[in-house]
Amino acid sequence: MNSSKVKHVLFSLLKKWAILATYFALWFSALTFYNEAALHLEASRVIGYGVAIIQALLLSKFLVSAEYFQPLGSLYKSNIYLAVILRTTFDSIFVLISRIFSAGLEGAFKHQGFVESMLNFCQGDVLHILSLVFLYWLIVLPYVAYCLLQHMAGEQSVQSFLLASRKPV
């Protein structure tokens, strides 16, 4: 690769990472705010939102890196729907694991014990954990679908790909 192509790839990855990190930071901060309001918790001030932003940064880095090394469209060329479902499910489980880990970190900061806080995540309620996975799945789905559209569009922009006239099937 020549240096201009490397610069272009790095710039596009950084741009995608920044946009995705902002998207997830908004979602995770909103979820933190909702949890505090719904559970009538004392406002966490910085810790809860800081953890949400760090999670957003890490998740976006993970997703952009995974997309760079293994583009979504190349996973399952025969069934794009299966590719979207599997990729979104995998990414949602990654988000859940990072959330459980961050619950442990929050517990450690509050002197409640790292492992105990991880085990008390969602009070061990399986339905609550499954609902979180589904919520994370819905948050990650637009990004995965957009990546698939980018892959399908190829060199042209997604907008021109979607607005192009098609032959009736």
VMD Tcl script that draws the C-alpha trace (Angstrom):
set ca {
  {0.00 0.00 0.00}
  {1.25 3.45 -0.79}
  {1.22 6.13 1.87}
  {-1.76 8.06 0.47}
  {-3.91 4.91 0.50}
  {-2.82 4.13 4.07}
  {-3.69 7.70 5.11}
  {-7.08 7.40 3.43}
  {-7.84 4.08 5.15}
  {-6.70 5.40 8.55}
  {-8.73 8.58 8.13}
  {-11.86 6.65 7.14}
  {-11.43 4.27 10.11}
  {-10.94 7.18 12.53}
  {-13.97 8.96 11.09}
  {-16.10 5.82 11.38}
  {-14.82 5.23 14.92}
  {-15.64 8.81 16.00}
  {-19.15 8.66 14.58}
  {-19.83 5.25 16.07}
  {-18.36 6.23 19.45}
  {-20.63 9.29 19.56}
  {-23.66 7.17 18.63}
  {-22.96 4.60 21.36}
  {-22.00 7.25 23.94}
  {-25.38 8.92 23.45}
  {-27.20 5.59 23.78}
  {-25.26 4.37 26.80}
  {-25.49 7.73 28.57}
  {-29.25 7.75 27.96}
  {-29.49 4.23 29.38}
  {-27.49 5.28 32.44}
  {-29.79 8.24 32.95}
  {-32.85 6.02 32.51}
  {-31.56 3.45 35.02}
  {-30.93 6.14 37.61}
  {-34.39 7.64 37.09}
  {-36.30 4.34 36.91}
  {-34.62 2.80 39.92}
  {-34.68 6.09 41.89}
  {-30.94 5.90 42.38}
  {-28.76 8.72 43.54}
  {-27.25 10.43 40.53}
  {-23.87 8.86 39.84}
  {-22.45 12.18 38.74}
  {-19.37 11.14 36.83}
  {-18.79 7.42 37.36}
  {-21.85 6.04 35.58}
  {-21.58 8.36 32.60}
  {-17.81 7.96 32.43}
  {-18.22 4.20 32.30}
  {-20.90 4.60 29.60}
  {-18.57 6.73 27.48}
  {-15.62 4.36 27.99}
  {-17.87 1.44 27.00}
  {-18.93 3.35 23.89}
  {-15.31 4.04 22.94}
  {-14.26 0.42 23.45}
  {-17.27 -1.04 21.67}
  {-16.88 1.28 18.69}
  {-13.18 0.41 18.48}
  {-14.04 -3.27 18.61}
  {-16.71 -2.96 15.90}
  {-14.60 -0.83 13.57}
  {-11.64 -3.20 13.97}
  {-13.82 -6.24 13.36}
  {-15.32 -4.61 10.27}
  {-11.85 -3.76 8.96}
  {-10.49 -7.28 9.38}
  {-13.67 -9.18 8.46}
  {-16.18 -7.15 6.44}
  {-19.77 -8.12 7.13}
  {-20.66 -8.97 3.55}
  {-17.81 -11.45 3.25}
  {-19.06 -13.50 6.21}
  {-22.11 -15.04 4.60}
  {-22.36 -14.25 0.93}
  {-25.25 -16.64 0.43}
  {-27.49 -15.31 3.21}
  {-27.10 -11.65 4.17}
  {-29.89 -11.83 6.72}
  {-28.08 -14.55 8.63}
  {-24.93 -12.44 8.52}
  {-26.73 -9.44 10.02}
  {-28.42 -11.52 12.73}
  {-25.23 -13.34 13.74}
  {-23.05 -10.23 13.69}
  {-25.58 -8.20 15.68}
  {-26.00 -11.01 18.21}
  {-22.25 -11.40 18.64}
  {-21.78 -7.65 19.08}
  {-24.68 -7.48 21.57}
  {-23.17 -10.24 23.67}
  {-19.87 -8.35 23.61}
  {-21.70 -5.24 24.87}
  {-23.33 -7.27 27.65}
  {-20.00 -8.74 28.74}
  {-18.43 -5.28 28.80}
  {-21.42 -3.99 30.82}
  {-21.04 -6.80 33.37}
  {-17.33 -6.02 33.62}
  {-18.05 -2.32 34.11}
  {-20.57 -3.20 36.85}
  {-17.71 -4.99 38.57}
  {-15.48 -1.93 38.18}
  {-18.17 0.34 39.58}
  {-18.53 -2.00 42.55}
  {-14.78 -1.99 43.09}
  {-14.74 1.84 43.06}
  {-17.52 1.85 45.65}
  {-15.70 -0.76 47.79}
  {-18.39 -3.42 47.22}
  {-16.14 -5.99 45.61}
  {-15.43 -6.57 41.94}
  {-16.67 -10.18 41.64}
  {-19.68 -9.62 43.89}
  {-20.78 -6.65 41.79}
  {-20.44 -8.68 38.62}
  {-22.50 -11.51 40.11}
  {-25.14 -9.02 41.26}
  {-25.51 -7.58 37.76}
  {-29.28 -7.15 37.19}
  {-29.73 -8.90 40.55}
  {-29.08 -12.16 38.69}
  {-32.47 -11.92 36.95}
  {-32.17 -13.84 33.67}
  {-35.15 -12.06 32.07}
  {-33.61 -8.68 32.88}
  {-30.31 -9.76 31.33}
  {-32.08 -11.11 28.21}
  {-34.01 -7.85 27.87}
  {-30.71 -5.96 28.02}
  {-29.23 -8.19 25.31}
  {-32.26 -7.49 23.14}
  {-31.98 -3.75 23.82}
  {-28.28 -3.81 22.92}
  {-29.19 -5.85 19.83}
  {-31.56 -3.06 18.74}
  {-28.89 -0.44 19.38}
  {-26.22 -2.27 17.35}
  {-28.52 -3.34 14.48}
  {-28.55 0.02 12.62}
  {-24.75 0.08 12.48}
  {-24.52 -3.50 11.23}
  {-27.24 -2.87 8.63}
  {-25.46 0.28 7.46}
  {-22.17 -1.62 7.12}
  {-23.94 -4.24 5.03}
  {-25.40 -1.53 2.80}
  {-21.94 0.00 2.40}
  {-20.56 -3.40 1.42}
  {-23.37 -3.97 -1.08}
  {-23.00 -0.46 -2.55}
  {-19.32 -1.02 -3.29}
  {-17.67 2.06 -4.74}
  {-20.82 4.17 -4.97}
  {-22.31 5.95 -1.98}
  {-25.04 4.28 0.06}
  {-27.44 7.07 -0.87}
  {-26.94 6.61 -4.62}
  {-27.13 2.81 -4.17}
  {-30.48 3.07 -2.40}
  {-31.89 5.59 -4.89}
  {-30.75 3.73 -8.00}
  {-33.48 2.28 -10.19}
  {-33.78 -1.47 -10.10}
  {-35.10 -4.01 -12.57}
  {-38.30 -5.66 -11.41}
  {-37.71 -9.19 -10.19}
}
mol new
graphics top color blue
foreach p $ca { graphics top sphere $p radius 0.5 }
foreach p [lrange $ca 0 end-1] q [lrange $ca 1 end] { graphics top cylinder $p $q radius 0.2 }
display resetview
